[in-house]
Amino acid sequence: MASHPTAGDLQIITRIAVFRGLKAETVERVVAPATAVMLAPHDTLVRQGELATAFFIVIDGWIKLFRIAVSGDETVIQIMTKGESFAEAVAFTGSRYLATAQAVSHARVVRIPADHVVRCIRESPDIALAMIASTSLNIHHLVEQIEQLKAQSGVQRVAEFLASLAPVDNGSCVIALPYDKVLIAARLGLKPESLSRAFAKLRSVGVAVNASHVAVGDVGKLRHLATEERSVIRGSFREAQ
């Protein structure tokens, strides 16, 4: 069910990369016809191949972007959360959505019609520059993901993922996994059994998994591990065994 964005929604919207550097009145004009949509787990927001008529900003919860191959296999492209936006580029070019967007958890998402934004761009070219900058940032993040998949071991990917969720930079903490382990494995380009093996290996550096919670003895050590060379990692694990 759609509703008008709240004042809290607007605070999040104004901070996203798409609107960074724009005047407050310009942002208000762009988001004037926006609607907020509440989603339950597994609700689909848009489908791969549909005509792109809007772009979206995640206000709360988790949204999965994935593609379905000809074989029927699902490939997770990205997991979006609070303050992140998606589908800007295809919406403004009149293209089709490149991926399906589906709620992983209960989520609140703001929808901004593309045709309205295009009209705003004609009136204020600064909006187009902000859109280009945001698209460039998204491409940079995707390149980082590709680099991670090609250059990092499974253990490194899991270590980096956990470190990104940690509420502290150093010291101990307990992390609540935001979604199930099957989806975590898909997000990291791993098979579920490979994720389990990576968690097991991380015990040697003070990581303990208990259902959906992970206790980390030293977040700083986890961050360091995520950036180490594979050869160093292998050596440390052999010494710990």
N, C-alpha and C positions, 0 to 999 in steps of 0.2 A: 504494500500500500504506500502510495506516494504522499508526501506532505511538503510544506515549505521548510527550508533550512532554518534551524534555530540560530540564535546569537552565538552559541558554542560552536555550531557547525561552521559559521562564517569565520570564526577565529582560526580554525584549522585551515579552511579554504585559502585565506589570504596569505598563509605561510608556505604554500606549496611552490615548487620550482617554477611552474608555469606562470605564476603571477609575481614572481620575485622582481623587485625593482619598479613595479608599476604603482602609480598613484592610487590611493585608497578609493577615490571616486571612480577611477577607471575599472578597478576590480568589481566594485559594486554594480557598475553598468553591465559588465560581462556576466555576472552571476545572477542578475535580476530574475531571469525565468527559470532558474535552477530548481530542481525538486529533490527531496531526500527520499530514498527507498530503503525500507527495512527488509532484510533477507534472513531466512532461516538456513541452517546448514544444508548444503546440496542444492539450494535454489540457484538457478542459472540466470545471470544478468543479461549477457549477450552470447550469441553463438558464432563460432568460426564460420566465415563465409557470408554472414548477414551484412546488409548495407549498413555502413557506419553512419549513424545519425546523431551521435552524442559522444562526449568523453566523460570520464568518471573520476571522482575523488573519493578515496576511502576515508570515512570519518571514524569508524570503529570496526573492530573485527578483522578477519582475514579472508582475502579473496584469492582464489587460485586461477592463474592463466595457463591454459593448456591447449595443445593442438592434437588432433586426431589424424594419424597417418592413414594412407590408403589401406594398410593392413588392419586398421582398427585399433592399433596400439596408441596409448595416450602418452604424450610427452609433456611434462610440466615445464613451462617456460619461466614462470616467476610466481612468487607468493607475495601479494601486496598487503599492506597494513596501513594503519592510521597515518594520514598526511601524505600518502602517495597517490599519484594519478596515473591513468592509463588510457590508451586509445586516442590520444590527442592527434597524432599525425594522420592516421587513417580517416578520422572524423572530418578533418579540415580539407582533405583532398577528395572527398566523395568516394573513397575506396570502401572495401569491405573489411570487417573485423578479421584480423589475422589469427585470433585465438578465441577460445571460449572462456568466459569469465564466470566462475562459479563460487559461491560462498562456501568456505571451509567451516566457519563457525557462524553464530548469529552476527550479522554485520549491518552497518548503516553506511550507505553510499549515496553521494550526491551526483546527480545527473545534470549535465549542462548541454543544451541543444547546440549542435554544431552550426546550424544555419544562423543562429543568433550571434555566435562568436565571430563568424565570417563577416557579418554586417558590422560588428564592432571593430574588426580589424581594418575594414575599409575606412572607418572614421578615425581610427587611431593606430597607425602602423607600428607604434611601440609594442603593441600586443603581439604582433607577428614576430618581432625580435625576441620577445620573451618566450614565445612558443618554440622558436628555433633553438634557443638556448636549452630549453627543457628537453626537447627531442635529442639534442646532442648529449645531454647528461644521461638520458636513458640508454643511448647507444653505448656510452662509456661503461655503464653498469653491465650491459649485456656482454661487452668485450671482456670485462673483468670476470664474469661468470664463465665464459669460454676458456679464459686463461686458467681459472681455477680447475675446471674439469680436465684440462690437458696437462697442467703442470703440477697439480697437487695430488698427493695420495689421498685415499679415502679417509685415513685418520686425520690428515690435515684439514680436509673439508669439514669433518665433524667437529674438530677442535675450533675452527673458525666460526662455525655456526653457533656453537655453544657460547663462545666468547662474545658474539654479537648480541646474545640474549641476556648476558650477565648484567646485573644492575650496578656492578662495581668494576673498576679497572684492575684492582689488585685485591688479594686476600680471598677469603672463602665466601661462598654464597650457595643458595639453593635456587635452581632454575626450574620453572614450570614450563614444560614443553608446550608450545602453542597449538600444535595439532598432532595427529597420530604419526607413529614412526614410519608407516608405509609412505605417507606423504613426505615426511622429512627425507627419507631415502630417495624418493623421486626428485625432490628439489635439489638434492646434492649429487644427482647422477649416479646413485648407487642402487644395488639390489637390497632388499630388506635384510638378507643374510649377511651382506657385506657391512651394512650399518651395525648389525649386532656384533660382528667381529671388531669393528672399529671401536665401539663402546667398550668391549672387553679389553682391548689394547690400552685404552685410555685409563684403565684402573691403575696402571703403573705410574701415572702422573696425578693421582688423587681424584679421579672422577668416578663417582658411584651412581649407577642408574637404578631407580626404584619406581617402576611403572612410568608415570608421566612426569616424574620429578628427577632432577639430576643434581647431586651434591658435588660441588667443585671445591677442592682444597685450596687451590691457588689460581685465580683467574689470570694473573700475570704470566704464570708458567704455561697456561693453556694458550694464551695469545702468542707467546714465544714459540711454542710448538707448532702453531698454525703456519708460521713463516719459515721454519727451519727447512734445510735441504733434506730430501728423502733419505740420503745416505746417513745423515746424522740421526734421523728418526729411527731408522732400522737399527743403528748401533745402540741407541739408548734403550730400545725395547729388548735387544739381546742381552744387554747388561742387567736389565731388570728381571729377566726370566731365570 
